[in-house]
Amino acid sequence: MGWTAIVMPLSTFADDPAWLSQVAVDPVPDALPAPLPAPSAAQVLTLLRDAGLSGDTAPLVSDDLDHLTRDDAGIRAYAPTTLTDVLLHSPHDDETSARAERMPPDTPVTAVTFGKPHAHAVLLAAAALVPVWGPVVAMEASGCRSLIVTGPVADLEATTTRWSAGT
Protein backbone atom coordinates (compact mmCIF):
# COMPACT_ATOMS: atom_id res chain seq x y z
CA MET A 1 0.00 0.00 0.00
CA GLY A 2 1.67 3.25 -1.15
CA TRP A 3 -0.53 5.49 0.89
CA THR A 4 -1.24 7.58 3.94
CA ALA A 5 -2.63 6.14 7.17
CA ILE A 6 -4.19 7.75 10.23
CA VAL A 7 -4.30 6.32 13.75
CA MET A 8 -6.64 7.76 16.38
CA PRO A 9 -8.48 6.62 19.49
CA LEU A 10 -11.60 4.51 18.89
CA SER A 11 -13.42 6.88 21.26
CA THR A 12 -13.10 9.57 18.55
CA PHE A 13 -16.05 7.88 16.82
CA ALA A 14 -18.41 7.95 19.82
CA ASP A 15 -20.68 10.46 18.05
CA ASP A 16 -20.87 8.48 14.80
CA PRO A 17 -20.17 4.76 15.30
CA ALA A 18 -22.46 3.97 12.32
CA TRP A 19 -19.98 5.59 9.92
CA LEU A 20 -17.11 3.57 11.37
CA SER A 21 -19.20 0.40 11.09
CA GLN A 22 -19.48 0.97 7.34
CA VAL A 23 -15.72 1.20 6.79
CA ALA A 24 -14.28 -1.07 9.48
CA VAL A 25 -12.82 -4.38 8.38
CA ASP A 26 -13.82 -5.89 11.75
CA PRO A 27 -17.05 -5.44 13.73
CA VAL A 28 -17.27 -2.24 15.76
CA PRO A 29 -18.08 -2.77 19.46
CA ASP A 30 -21.65 -1.89 20.48
CA ALA A 31 -20.32 0.48 23.15
CA LEU A 32 -17.32 2.61 22.32
CA PRO A 33 -14.85 3.38 25.13
CA ALA A 34 -14.85 6.69 26.92
CA PRO A 35 -12.03 8.97 25.79
CA LEU A 36 -8.82 8.96 27.80
CA PRO A 37 -6.80 12.14 28.35
CA ALA A 38 -4.74 12.82 25.24
CA PRO A 39 -1.07 11.88 25.65
CA SER A 40 1.60 14.49 25.08
CA ALA A 41 3.60 14.74 21.87
CA ALA A 42 6.67 13.55 23.78
CA GLN A 43 4.76 10.51 25.12
CA VAL A 44 3.53 9.56 21.65
CA LEU A 45 6.97 9.85 20.07
CA THR A 46 8.56 7.91 22.93
CA LEU A 47 6.04 5.08 22.50
CA LEU A 48 6.71 4.95 18.74
CA ARG A 49 10.45 4.93 19.31
CA ASP A 50 10.17 2.26 22.02
CA ALA A 51 8.21 0.14 19.52
CA GLY A 52 11.28 0.23 17.26
CA LEU A 53 9.69 2.39 14.57
CA SER A 54 11.50 4.88 12.34
CA GLY A 55 10.42 8.10 10.66
CA ASP A 56 10.65 11.88 10.76
CA THR A 57 8.16 13.97 12.71
CA ALA A 58 6.22 17.12 11.95
CA PRO A 59 5.84 19.42 13.63
CA LEU A 60 9.19 19.09 15.35
CA VAL A 61 8.93 18.40 19.08
CA SER A 62 12.40 17.97 20.54
CA ASP A 63 15.85 17.27 19.16
CA ASP A 64 16.03 13.85 20.77
CA LEU A 65 12.61 12.68 19.47
CA ASP A 66 12.16 14.31 16.05
CA HIS A 67 13.86 11.51 14.13
CA LEU A 68 12.58 8.13 15.21
CA THR A 69 15.29 5.66 14.40
CA ARG A 70 16.63 2.56 16.02
CA ASP A 71 19.33 2.74 13.42
CA ASP A 72 19.60 4.48 10.07
CA ALA A 73 18.72 1.30 8.16
CA GLY A 74 15.00 1.81 8.80
CA ILE A 75 15.06 5.18 7.06
CA ARG A 76 17.26 4.27 4.08
CA ALA A 77 15.53 0.96 3.37
CA TYR A 78 11.76 0.60 3.30
CA ALA A 79 11.33 -1.88 6.14
CA PRO A 80 8.44 -3.22 8.25
CA THR A 81 9.34 -0.64 10.92
CA THR A 82 9.31 2.36 8.53
CA LEU A 83 6.69 5.03 9.19
CA THR A 84 8.51 7.57 6.93
CA ASP A 85 6.56 10.77 7.78
CA VAL A 86 4.93 11.12 11.21
CA LEU A 87 2.47 14.02 11.50
CA LEU A 88 1.15 14.77 14.99
CA HIS A 89 -2.34 16.26 15.39
CA SER A 90 -3.48 18.24 18.42
CA PRO A 91 -6.90 19.58 19.44
CA HIS A 92 -5.56 23.01 18.48
CA ASP A 93 -5.03 22.12 14.80
CA ASP A 94 -6.80 24.39 12.37
CA GLU A 95 -7.09 22.98 8.87
CA THR A 96 -7.35 26.46 7.40
CA SER A 97 -4.00 27.72 8.65
CA ALA A 98 -0.41 26.60 8.20
CA ARG A 99 1.00 24.14 10.69
CA ALA A 100 3.53 25.35 13.19
CA GLU A 101 7.08 24.17 12.59
CA ARG A 102 7.48 23.20 16.26
CA MET A 103 5.11 21.71 18.83
CA PRO A 104 5.80 21.93 22.56
CA PRO A 105 6.53 18.45 23.97
CA ASP A 106 3.57 18.68 26.38
CA THR A 107 1.02 19.38 23.59
CA PRO A 108 -1.81 16.82 23.66
CA VAL A 109 -1.93 14.55 20.60
CA THR A 110 -5.31 13.34 19.35
CA ALA A 111 -4.26 11.55 16.14
CA VAL A 112 -1.18 10.65 14.13
CA THR A 113 -0.91 10.56 10.34
CA PHE A 114 1.76 8.47 8.64
CA GLY A 115 2.87 9.32 5.10
CA LYS A 116 4.22 6.52 2.92
CA PRO A 117 4.46 4.03 5.80
CA HIS A 118 5.00 0.29 5.64
CA ALA A 119 1.64 -1.26 6.60
CA HIS A 120 3.27 -3.37 9.33
CA ALA A 121 4.70 -0.22 10.89
CA VAL A 122 1.24 1.37 11.06
CA LEU A 123 -0.10 -1.67 12.92
CA LEU A 124 2.92 -1.64 15.26
CA ALA A 125 2.35 2.09 15.88
CA ALA A 126 -1.35 1.53 16.54
CA ALA A 127 -0.57 -1.20 19.06
CA ALA A 128 2.06 1.02 20.71
CA LEU A 129 -0.54 3.76 21.26
CA VAL A 130 -3.21 1.52 22.83
CA PRO A 131 -1.81 2.01 26.38
CA VAL A 132 -2.40 5.78 26.21
CA TRP A 133 -5.48 5.98 23.97
CA GLY A 134 -7.25 2.69 24.63
CA PRO A 135 -8.40 0.84 21.50
CA VAL A 136 -7.43 2.69 18.33
CA VAL A 137 -8.61 2.89 14.74
CA ALA A 138 -6.03 2.58 11.98
CA MET A 139 -7.41 3.78 8.66
CA GLU A 140 -6.08 4.53 5.26
CA ALA A 141 -6.49 8.22 4.52
CA SER A 142 -9.72 8.02 2.51
CA GLY A 143 -11.34 6.24 5.45
CA CYS A 144 -12.57 3.44 3.21
CA ARG A 145 -10.72 0.71 5.12
CA SER A 146 -10.27 0.82 8.86
CA LEU A 147 -9.04 -1.60 11.49
CA ILE A 148 -9.65 -1.53 15.22
CA VAL A 149 -6.49 -2.36 17.16
CA THR A 150 -6.83 -3.32 20.82
CA GLY A 151 -3.28 -4.48 21.55
CA PRO A 152 -0.36 -6.26 19.91
CA VAL A 153 -1.15 -7.64 16.45
CA ALA A 154 -0.33 -11.35 16.46
CA ASP A 155 0.02 -11.86 12.70
CA LEU A 156 1.07 -8.66 10.94
CA GLU A 157 1.04 -10.19 7.45
CA ALA A 158 -2.46 -11.70 7.73
CA THR A 159 -3.85 -8.54 9.33
CA THR A 160 -2.29 -6.33 6.65
CA THR A 161 -3.73 -8.55 3.93
CA ARG A 162 -7.19 -8.41 5.53
CA TRP A 163 -6.89 -4.64 5.93
CA SER A 164 -5.80 -4.01 2.34
CA ALA A 165 -8.55 -6.25 1.01
CA GLY A 166 -11.13 -4.52 3.21
CA THR A 167 -12.63 -7.82 4.26
Secondary structure as GFF3:
##gff-version 3
##sequence-region A 1 167
A	DSSP	beta_strand	4	9	.	.	.	ID=ss1
A	DSSP	three_ten_helix	10	13	.	.	.	ID=ss2
A	DSSP	alpha_helix	17	23	.	.	.	ID=ss3
A	DSSP	alpha_helix	41	50	.	.	.	ID=ss4
A	DSSP	beta_strand	54	58	.	.	.	ID=ss5
A	DSSP	beta_strand	67	68	.	.	.	ID=ss6
A	DSSP	alpha_helix	73	76	.	.	.	ID=ss7
A	DSSP	beta_strand	82	89	.	.	.	ID=ss8
A	DSSP	beta_strand	111	115	.	.	.	ID=ss9
A	DSSP	alpha_helix	119	133	.	.	.	ID=ss10
A	DSSP	beta_strand	136	140	.	.	.	ID=ss11
A	DSSP	beta_strand	146	149	.	.	.	ID=ss12
A	DSSP	alpha_helix	156	165	.	.	.	ID=ss13
###
